[in-house]
């Protein structure tokens, strides 16, 4: 297992549509293991393969709380079969858009079919955080980010902020002091 770098906005690879796996074999399981280790290290609760630059339809997640035993889940080639009319709102963040959070409305319940780590075809009905996390990660497989669910103004502000930061962090760019969130008084 290896920790891999996580792509961040505005990296254009995050907008790629991921390809089907077809069969969960040893290579896909090795990818899942690397993704899980990367997600835990970040730390996060979900990760899509495209976030580490691999355009395959693979997701890992673990919704266990810090005081609970890890409960990793693995999804290959997931597809949503049904969604509820009822919506729920969660404040979402993303490892590819670090330290940026906004409320997003999504279907409250979904039914998903996928291949598990052992290449077994499974179906689950999900609600709450599991439903939100699955939809968030499945968006990544289609080249979508959670900011795409925001108003145009909020989305453009986020993109502008991360594009500017990426330019300043590029090799050869002049170094800057860390961003200070609060306005400083005249000290």
FIKOLGU-579043 format. One line per field, with one value per residue: x, y, z of N, C-alpha, C in turn; residue in one letter. Coordinates in steps of 0.2 Angstrom, whole numbers. Example, Ala and Ser with C-alpha at 12.3 -4.5 7.8 and 13.67 -1.06 7.14 Angstrom:
! FIKOLGU-579043
neast	[66 | 64]
nnorth	[-28 | -11]
nup	[39 | 35]
caeast	[62 | 68]
canorth	[-22 | -5]
caup	[39 | 36]
ceast	[66 | 64]
cnorth	[-16 | 0]
cup	[39 | 39]
r	[A | S]
END
This chain:
! FIKOLGU-579043
neast	[4 | 2 | 4 | -4 | -2 | -15 | -25 | -29 | -41 | -36 | -34 | -35 | -38 | -47 | -59 | -61 | -70 | -72 | -67 | -75 | -72 | -75 | -70 | -66 | -50 | -34 | -26 | -35 | -39 | -27 | -26 | -37 | -33 | -22 | -29 | -37 | -27 | -22 | -33 | -36 | -24 | -26 | -34 | -49 | -66 | -70 | -65 | -62 | -55 | -51 | -46 | -34 | -28 | -31 | -41 | -53 | -67 | -69 | -71 | -68 | -72 | -75 | -85 | -84 | -83 | -71 | -69 | -73 | -71 | -62 | -71 | -70 | -76 | -79 | -81 | -84 | -87 | -99 | -117 | -131 | -147 | -160 | -167 | -173 | -187 | -187 | -176 | -160 | -149 | -132 | -117 | -104 | -87 | -71 | -57 | -50 | -53 | -47 | -51 | -63 | -80 | -97 | -115 | -124 | -138 | -145 | -152 | -161 | -161 | -155 | -153 | -140 | -130 | -116 | -99 | -91 | -76 | -72 | -76 | -90 | -106 | -116 | -130 | -136 | -146 | -146 | -145 | -145 | -128 | -121 | -128 | -126 | -112 | -109 | -115 | -108 | -95 | -97 | -101 | -88 | -83 | -89 | -83 | -87 | -88 | -91 | -94 | -100 | -113 | -117 | -122 | -119 | -110 | -104 | -97 | -89 | -81 | -74 | -67 | -59 | -51 | -44 | -37 | -29 | -21 | -15 | -7 | 2 | 8 | 15 | 30 | 44 | 36 | 34 | 36 | 23 | 16 | 7 | -10 | -21 | -35 | -43 | -45 | -32 | -28 | -21 | -7]
nnorth	[-6 | 11 | 29 | 41 | 56 | 68 | 75 | 92 | 105 | 118 | 107 | 99 | 86 | 81 | 83 | 73 | 60 | 44 | 28 | 12 | -2 | -16 | -29 | -33 | -36 | -41 | -30 | -20 | -21 | -18 | -4 | 0 | -2 | 7 | 19 | 19 | 20 | 32 | 40 | 39 | 45 | 58 | 68 | 59 | 55 | 48 | 44 | 45 | 36 | 45 | 56 | 53 | 53 | 42 | 37 | 28 | 19 | 18 | 19 | 22 | 22 | 27 | 28 | 28 | 34 | 43 | 37 | 24 | 7 | 5 | 5 | 1 | 3 | -3 | 1 | -3 | 2 | 9 | 12 | 22 | 17 | 21 | 36 | 46 | 57 | 66 | 77 | 80 | 90 | 93 | 99 | 99 | 95 | 92 | 82 | 86 | 99 | 107 | 113 | 120 | 122 | 119 | 120 | 107 | 101 | 85 | 70 | 62 | 48 | 34 | 20 | 9 | 0 | -10 | -17 | -26 | -27 | -40 | -43 | -46 | -44 | -31 | -23 | -9 | 0 | 17 | 30 | 46 | 51 | 41 | 40 | 53 | 54 | 44 | 49 | 61 | 56 | 48 | 58 | 63 | 52 | 56 | 67 | 78 | 90 | 94 | 108 | 111 | 110 | 121 | 139 | 149 | 160 | 157 | 145 | 150 | 159 | 150 | 142 | 152 | 156 | 144 | 142 | 154 | 151 | 139 | 144 | 152 | 143 | 136 | 129 | 140 | 151 | 167 | 166 | 167 | 174 | 164 | 162 | 173 | 172 | 181 | 199 | 209 | 219 | 235 | 232]
nup	[0 | -3 | 0 | -10 | -20 | -19 | -31 | -34 | -36 | -47 | -56 | -71 | -73 | -64 | -70 | -79 | -86 | -78 | -82 | -84 | -73 | -74 | -70 | -54 | -50 | -44 | -47 | -47 | -33 | -27 | -31 | -24 | -11 | -10 | -12 | 0 | 10 | 7 | 8 | 22 | 27 | 23 | 32 | 27 | 22 | 11 | -6 | -23 | -37 | -47 | -41 | -37 | -49 | -57 | -69 | -66 | -62 | -47 | -30 | -13 | 4 | 22 | 34 | 48 | 65 | 74 | 86 | 84 | 77 | 62 | 46 | 32 | 15 | -1 | -18 | -35 | -51 | -48 | -49 | -49 | -46 | -41 | -35 | -21 | -20 | -10 | -3 | 5 | 15 | 17 | 24 | 13 | 10 | 2 | -2 | -13 | -14 | -4 | 13 | 10 | 12 | 9 | 9 | 2 | -8 | -10 | -16 | -3 | -1 | -9 | -21 | -25 | -36 | -37 | -39 | -27 | -16 | -18 | -31 | -32 | -36 | -30 | -21 | -13 | -2 | 2 | 14 | 22 | 28 | 21 | 9 | 4 | 4 | -6 | -17 | -19 | -21 | -33 | -42 | -44 | -52 | -64 | -68 | -61 | -48 | -30 | -30 | -41 | -39 | -33 | -32 | -47 | -44 | -31 | -35 | -45 | -37 | -29 | -38 | -44 | -32 | -29 | -41 | -42 | -30 | -35 | -45 | -38 | -30 | -39 | -47 | -46 | -45 | -36 | -18 | -5 | 10 | 21 | 19 | 28 | 37 | 45 | 46 | 50 | 63 | 65 | 69]
caeast	[0 | 6 | 0 | -3 | -4 | -22 | -26 | -33 | -43 | -40 | -31 | -40 | -39 | -53 | -65 | -61 | -75 | -69 | -69 | -77 | -67 | -77 | -69 | -61 | -45 | -28 | -23 | -40 | -38 | -21 | -28 | -42 | -28 | -18 | -34 | -39 | -22 | -22 | -39 | -35 | -19 | -28 | -39 | -56 | -71 | -72 | -60 | -63 | -49 | -48 | -43 | -27 | -26 | -33 | -48 | -56 | -74 | -67 | -72 | -67 | -75 | -75 | -89 | -84 | -81 | -64 | -69 | -75 | -67 | -63 | -76 | -69 | -81 | -76 | -86 | -81 | -92 | -106 | -122 | -137 | -153 | -166 | -166 | -179 | -189 | -185 | -169 | -156 | -144 | -126 | -111 | -99 | -80 | -68 | -50 | -48 | -54 | -46 | -53 | -68 | -86 | -103 | -120 | -126 | -144 | -145 | -158 | -160 | -161 | -153 | -151 | -134 | -127 | -109 | -95 | -87 | -69 | -71 | -79 | -97 | -111 | -120 | -135 | -138 | -150 | -142 | -148 | -140 | -122 | -119 | -131 | -123 | -105 | -109 | -117 | -102 | -89 | -100 | -100 | -81 | -82 | -92 | -79 | -91 | -86 | -97 | -95 | -105 | -120 | -118 | -123 | -113 | -106 | -100 | -93 | -83 | -76 | -70 | -62 | -54 | -47 | -39 | -33 | -24 | -17 | -11 | -2 | 7 | 12 | 19 | 38 | 47 | 32 | 36 | 33 | 19 | 15 | 1 | -17 | -23 | -42 | -46 | -42 | -27 | -28 | -14 | -1]
canorth	[0 | 18 | 35 | 44 | 63 | 70 | 81 | 98 | 111 | 117 | 101 | 97 | 78 | 80 | 84 | 67 | 55 | 38 | 22 | 6 | -7 | -22 | -35 | -32 | -41 | -40 | -23 | -15 | -21 | -14 | 3 | 2 | -2 | 13 | 24 | 19 | 23 | 40 | 44 | 39 | 49 | 65 | 62 | 60 | 49 | 46 | 45 | 42 | 35 | 51 | 61 | 52 | 53 | 36 | 38 | 21 | 20 | 15 | 23 | 19 | 26 | 24 | 33 | 26 | 40 | 42 | 32 | 17 | 3 | 7 | 1 | 3 | 1 | -2 | 2 | -2 | 3 | 10 | 15 | 24 | 14 | 25 | 41 | 48 | 64 | 70 | 79 | 82 | 95 | 92 | 103 | 95 | 97 | 88 | 82 | 90 | 106 | 108 | 118 | 123 | 119 | 123 | 116 | 104 | 97 | 79 | 65 | 59 | 41 | 31 | 13 | 9 | -7 | -10 | -23 | -25 | -29 | -47 | -44 | -48 | -38 | -30 | -18 | -6 | 6 | 21 | 36 | 50 | 52 | 36 | 42 | 59 | 52 | 40 | 53 | 65 | 52 | 46 | 64 | 63 | 48 | 59 | 73 | 83 | 92 | 97 | 115 | 111 | 110 | 128 | 144 | 151 | 165 | 153 | 141 | 154 | 161 | 144 | 141 | 158 | 155 | 138 | 144 | 158 | 147 | 135 | 148 | 155 | 137 | 133 | 130 | 147 | 157 | 170 | 163 | 172 | 172 | 160 | 166 | 175 | 173 | 187 | 205 | 211 | 226 | 239 | 230]
caup	[0 | -4 | 0 | -17 | -20 | -21 | -36 | -31 | -40 | -54 | -60 | -76 | -73 | -60 | -74 | -83 | -85 | -77 | -86 | -80 | -71 | -77 | -65 | -48 | -50 | -40 | -49 | -44 | -26 | -25 | -31 | -18 | -5 | -10 | -11 | 7 | 14 | 5 | 11 | 29 | 28 | 21 | 32 | 23 | 23 | 4 | -11 | -30 | -40 | -51 | -36 | -37 | -56 | -60 | -72 | -66 | -58 | -41 | -24 | -6 | 10 | 28 | 38 | 55 | 68 | 76 | 92 | 81 | 73 | 54 | 43 | 25 | 10 | -8 | -24 | -42 | -56 | -45 | -53 | -45 | -49 | -39 | -30 | -18 | -22 | -4 | -3 | 12 | 14 | 21 | 22 | 10 | 8 | -3 | -2 | -19 | -13 | 4 | 18 | 7 | 13 | 7 | 10 | -5 | -7 | -14 | -14 | 3 | -2 | -16 | -22 | -29 | -38 | -38 | -38 | -21 | -17 | -20 | -38 | -31 | -38 | -24 | -21 | -6 | -1 | 7 | 16 | 27 | 26 | 16 | 2 | 2 | 2 | -12 | -23 | -20 | -24 | -39 | -46 | -46 | -58 | -70 | -69 | -57 | -41 | -27 | -31 | -47 | -36 | -30 | -37 | -51 | -41 | -27 | -39 | -49 | -32 | -27 | -44 | -44 | -26 | -30 | -47 | -39 | -26 | -39 | -49 | -33 | -28 | -45 | -46 | -49 | -43 | -30 | -12 | -2 | 17 | 22 | 19 | 35 | 36 | 49 | 45 | 55 | 66 | 63 | 74]
ceast	[4 | 1 | 1 | -5 | -11 | -22 | -30 | -35 | -38 | -37 | -37 | -42 | -45 | -59 | -65 | -67 | -71 | -71 | -71 | -71 | -68 | -76 | -64 | -56 | -39 | -26 | -28 | -40 | -32 | -22 | -32 | -38 | -25 | -23 | -36 | -34 | -21 | -27 | -38 | -30 | -21 | -30 | -46 | -60 | -73 | -67 | -62 | -56 | -46 | -45 | -36 | -24 | -27 | -40 | -52 | -62 | -73 | -68 | -71 | -70 | -75 | -79 | -89 | -81 | -74 | -64 | -71 | -70 | -67 | -67 | -76 | -74 | -77 | -81 | -83 | -87 | -99 | -111 | -128 | -143 | -159 | -163 | -173 | -181 | -187 | -177 | -166 | -151 | -138 | -121 | -106 | -92 | -77 | -61 | -47 | -49 | -53 | -48 | -59 | -74 | -92 | -109 | -123 | -133 | -143 | -151 | -156 | -159 | -159 | -152 | -146 | -132 | -120 | -105 | -91 | -80 | -67 | -75 | -87 | -101 | -116 | -125 | -136 | -142 | -147 | -146 | -143 | -134 | -119 | -122 | -127 | -115 | -104 | -110 | -111 | -96 | -91 | -99 | -93 | -80 | -85 | -88 | -83 | -88 | -92 | -99 | -99 | -112 | -122 | -120 | -117 | -108 | -101 | -95 | -87 | -78 | -72 | -65 | -57 | -49 | -42 | -35 | -27 | -19 | -12 | -5 | 4 | 11 | 16 | 26 | 40 | 42 | 35 | 32 | 29 | 18 | 8 | -5 | -19 | -31 | -45 | -42 | -38 | -28 | -21 | -9 | 6]
cnorth	[6 | 24 | 39 | 51 | 64 | 76 | 86 | 102 | 116 | 112 | 99 | 90 | 77 | 81 | 78 | 63 | 48 | 32 | 16 | 1 | -14 | -28 | -32 | -37 | -38 | -32 | -18 | -15 | -18 | -7 | 4 | 2 | 5 | 19 | 25 | 22 | 30 | 43 | 44 | 44 | 57 | 69 | 64 | 54 | 46 | 48 | 42 | 42 | 41 | 56 | 59 | 51 | 47 | 36 | 31 | 22 | 16 | 21 | 19 | 24 | 23 | 30 | 32 | 33 | 38 | 37 | 25 | 14 | 5 | 2 | 3 | 0 | 2 | -3 | 2 | -2 | 4 | 14 | 16 | 21 | 18 | 30 | 43 | 55 | 69 | 71 | 80 | 86 | 93 | 97 | 99 | 99 | 91 | 88 | 85 | 97 | 108 | 114 | 122 | 119 | 123 | 117 | 114 | 100 | 91 | 75 | 62 | 52 | 39 | 23 | 12 | 1 | -6 | -17 | -21 | -27 | -36 | -49 | -46 | -42 | -37 | -24 | -15 | 0 | 11 | 28 | 40 | 51 | 47 | 38 | 48 | 58 | 49 | 45 | 58 | 62 | 50 | 52 | 64 | 58 | 51 | 66 | 79 | 84 | 95 | 104 | 116 | 111 | 117 | 133 | 146 | 155 | 161 | 148 | 144 | 157 | 156 | 142 | 146 | 157 | 150 | 139 | 148 | 155 | 143 | 138 | 150 | 149 | 134 | 134 | 137 | 153 | 160 | 167 | 169 | 169 | 168 | 164 | 167 | 176 | 179 | 193 | 207 | 218 | 229 | 238 | 232]
cup	[0 | -3 | -7 | -16 | -23 | -26 | -33 | -37 | -41 | -58 | -65 | -76 | -69 | -64 | -79 | -81 | -84 | -81 | -82 | -79 | -74 | -73 | -60 | -47 | -45 | -41 | -46 | -36 | -23 | -25 | -25 | -12 | -4 | -9 | -3 | 11 | 13 | 8 | 19 | 31 | 28 | 27 | 29 | 25 | 16 | -1 | -17 | -33 | -44 | -47 | -35 | -44 | -59 | -62 | -72 | -61 | -52 | -35 | -18 | -1 | 16 | 32 | 46 | 59 | 71 | 82 | 90 | 77 | 65 | 51 | 35 | 20 | 3 | -13 | -30 | -46 | -53 | -50 | -49 | -49 | -47 | -35 | -27 | -21 | -16 | -5 | 4 | 10 | 19 | 19 | 20 | 10 | 4 | -2 | -8 | -19 | -6 | 7 | 15 | 8 | 11 | 8 | 3 | -3 | -12 | -12 | -8 | 4 | -9 | -15 | -27 | -30 | -40 | -37 | -31 | -22 | -19 | -27 | -37 | -32 | -32 | -25 | -14 | -7 | 4 | 8 | 21 | 24 | 21 | 9 | 0 | 0 | -5 | -18 | -24 | -23 | -31 | -44 | -48 | -52 | -65 | -72 | -66 | -50 | -37 | -28 | -37 | -45 | -33 | -35 | -41 | -48 | -36 | -30 | -42 | -43 | -30 | -32 | -44 | -38 | -27 | -36 | -45 | -35 | -29 | -42 | -44 | -30 | -33 | -44 | -50 | -47 | -36 | -24 | -9 | 5 | 17 | 22 | 27 | 34 | 39 | 47 | 51 | 57 | 65 | 69 | 72]
r	[X | X | X | X | X | X | X | X | X | X | X | X | X | X | X | X | X | X | X | X | X | X | X | X | X | X | X | X | X | X | X | X | X | X | X | X | X | X | X | X | X | X | X | X | X | X | X | X | X | X | X | X | X | X | X | X | X | X | X | X | X | X | X | X | X | X | X | X | X | X | X | X | X | X | X | X | X | X | X | X | X | X | X | X | X | X | X | X | X | X | X | X | X | X | X | X | X | X | X | X | X | X | X | X | X | X | X | X | X | X | X | X | X | X | X | X | X | X | X | X | X | X | X | X | X | X | X | X | X | X | X | X | X | X | X | X | X | X | X | X | X | X | X | X | X | X | X | X | X | X | X | X | X | X | X | X | X | X | X | X | X | X | X | X | X | X | X | X | X | X | X | X | X | X | X | X | X | X | X | X | X | X | X | X | X | X | X]
END
